[in-house]
Amino acid sequence: MKQLLNIIAVFLLFSTSGVMAQQTTGKVTTPSKIVGVAKDVKTGEPVAYATAALYVAGSDTNVAGGVADGEGKFFITGMTPGSYDLKISFLGFETKTVKDIQVVSKTGDVNIGDIQMTDEGLALEEVTVQGQRDLIEERVDRTIYKAENDKTTAGGDGTDVLRRVPMLSVDLDGNVSMRGSSNIRVLIDGRPSAIAASSITDALKQIPADEIKEVEVITSPSAKFDAEGTSGVINIITKKNNLQGMSANIRTGVGIRGSDLGLNLSAKKGKFGFTLGGHGRSGYNINGTFENQQVITNPDNSISKVIQSADTKSNQLFGRYNFGVDYEIDKYNFLTGAVNFGIRNRNSSQNDFLTQNFLDGNLVRNALRETDTKDNSNSIDVSLNYTKTFEKKGKDISLLTLYSRNNGENSFVNTLFEEDLSTVNSRLKNDNPSRNEEFTVQLDFVEPLGEKGKSILEYGAKNILRKAYSDFAYFQADGADGAYVENPNPSLSNAFSYDQNVTAGYLSYTATLFKNYTIKPGIRYEYTTISADFKTETTTTKIPSYGTFVPSLNLSRSLSNGNMIKAAYNRRISRPSLRFLNPNIDQSNPLQVSQGNPELDPEFTDNYELGYSTFFKNTMVSFTGFFRNTTGSIQSVRTIAEDGVIYTGYDNIGYERAYGTNVFTNISISNKVSLNASVDAYYANLGSELSSVSNSGFVISGRLFGNYTLPNNWQVQAFTFARGRQVQLQGSSGGFYMYGLGLNKQFDEKRGTIGFGADNFLTKEFKMKNEIITPSIVQNSTNIMRNMNFKINFSYRIGKLSVDQKPRRKKSVNNDDLKEGGSEGGGAEMTQNK
């Protein structure tokens, strides 16, 4: 609460200083103002909160600026008499320039009237746009990355795109974190996906980079969003349209590590719109090595040492197919429906998996094994949404529904050889079929208040019903040809069902104060009931119901020249996902066994944020500071058995505190050259609430992106990313870096694109080192990946679409919840065995 009062005090200080600056004694002289209204050329409606920037005529010298209000009205002061150019910009519209504005006096108004702004999609069909469009858009409650302008990701997937987004880090395994926390929620077009619910990593690999239009990073979700997700929400917006006619687009890419093929069809006629598409992506030649060394101090003070090494290989096949229908019932009523199918097949192996055991420096045992792992699943999402609008602008009611299901089939086989390292001694097999189901109903109301609708009241209710089922079993076989026999131990072979019901209601209010201030308070209440059962009742699992109040507050102030300062506070709850709950024991590595905990409680986190963004000349810079405090943190607990095996489980024993900053900038050096860079840094302090175990340290990461436009529709783009050591409660995970270069050319009036890309082309392999340190365990492991890749990309669009003058409102369900697994290894999950 003290931190919250300090934030409010900062805003009061800004407000007071603004008022005092206008108070003078004696006669008041009104300074000269340039006034106008930004409007959409298609609909005639105002473009709310458009940014206005004033430049000395014929130059890049910025002298003043401002932000339009909710009705598109803006005014600019602070200039001397002279000749100026005015630029009006907003996301989704082409920047509009009004040239040679004459200010002839230090007092009085210069009214330039309505500024007609053109939709970005329409402008691209009609004119050739010179210069570079910004990659970063800063909003009051989010940062938007315009992925469609980044050609280096062509032929890649969602993982490649997110590696370029400010405030996000993606490790070599595809695990995503925001400001150092992996507890985030990933949405696709504003709604969850069955595959994303079970594995964010796999969901990103299913989405081709060419299909992603924008990525929204929401660091301070309002009360309308679910209360879960410590760090925030990532919303991946795919390429959609509000067009009439028919169009088809085909794209393909071939590389030495993977290939992809996609086809999308769109048809819109009158009130009906249809989309049909699909894409597949394969990964091959994904090779590497694994090394592990652990030293254990035994109770008798003897030292046990284990050294492991293996060659790794994996092949992957991902696919995603969709069919959608839009129907405009009448002017105020809309229906949308969609069906999405997804597949995920992954086969991986560890060959020549050699384990050497030492006692006090003497070799006592050699063991050789092979491990083959299969992780196959299919998913389906079915949604039906209804939206009703009114003559009053901004007022609407929406009823949103979503059904998601994911069926998984996971297994591994460990083959153990005799001491001669060639004869098969035994085989161990684990099967874990699973099923995740989710049904969501959500009702939302949006009500503008006042004559001009500057204040907005949002309220609604939501219910999420989840059902998960995991059927796991272990089998043992003698030799190479022996039949598998199931292990009757209920801790190794059993079935587990987990039902969760979340009922929520929320209220959010947005108001504009004193023209330049915006305040958005909100409150949300969620009540959760859980039941968990085993088929063989050897374990009693009782999880009490609980209710949670979740407040939020967002504040912002618009300054001159388009600058903005904002602050936010919110409280979040993080329920454990099935990744942490699954009781299936993972023994794919017999010396590092892991298991979930069905009785985990949720985490609670308080987030504080203060940010400032500024524009000068052709540069945008944004600074953000944050503090995050988590109690009841879910942490891994490692213990040692008498045979030296390390067992990893999970419990609510920890706290996490993070103090950090994020700085990013977008620079347009000229109309041909642009740079985008960001740096994330935070200090992590982790500890156990039940013991004296703690760890802390700095984590720093950064990225740099450059774009250069050549003649004849050629472009060169380069990207690099690096992340330092990641702090964990019992050790750390190592840092890594990567880079890429792309060359693309558009042809046939920009209907087609052909390009060449290279990733990590100067580096044969990458090493990531992880460390675990406890009073009795010291473990060091190294994962080596060979990520050098060369690829050729091609896409072509058939047909032509025209802009629909009546864009339809589209809404969808947002299930922003569940603590997902991070980059820490060894975690068990409901749909995947690590």
Secondary structure, DSSP 8 states (H G I E B T S, - for coil): -HHHHHHHHHHHHHHHHHHHHT--SS----B-EEEEEEEETTT--B-TT-EEEEEETTS--EEEEEE--TTSEEEE----SEEEEEEEE-TTB--EEEEEEEE--SBSEEEEEEEEE-BHHHHHHHS---S---SEEE-SS-EEE-GGG-GGGTT-BHHHHHTTSTTEEE-TT--EEETTB--EEEEETTB--HHHHH-HHHHHHHSBGGGEEEEEEESS--TTS-S--SSEEEEEEE----EEEEEEEEEEEEESSEEEEEEEEEEEETTEEEEEEEEEEEEEEEEEEEEEEEEEE-TTS-EEEEEEEEEEEEEEEEEEEEEEEEEEEETTEEEEEEEEEEEEEEEEEEEEEEEEEEETTEEEEEEEEEEEEEEEEEEEEEEEEEEEE-SSTT-EEEEEEEEEEEEEEEEEEEEEE-TTSSSEEEEEEEEEEEEEEEEEEEEEEEEEESTT--EEEEEEEEEEEEEEEEEEEEEEEETTT---EE---TTTSEEEEEEEEEEEEEEEEEEEETTTEEEEEEEEEEEEEEEEEESSTTS------EEEEEEEEEEEEE-GGG-EEEEEEEEEEE-B-HHHH----B-SSTTEEE---TT---EEEEEEEEEEEEEETTEEEEEEEEEEEEEEEEEEEEEE-TTS-EEEEEEEEEEEEEEEEEEEEEEE-SSSEEEEEEEEEEEEEEEESSSS-EEEEEEEEEEEEEEEEETTTEEEEEEEEEE--EEETTEEE--EEEEEEEEEEEETTTTEEEEEEEESTT-S-EEEEEEEE-SSEEEEEEEEE---EEEEEEEEEEEEEEE-SS------------B---S-TT---SS---
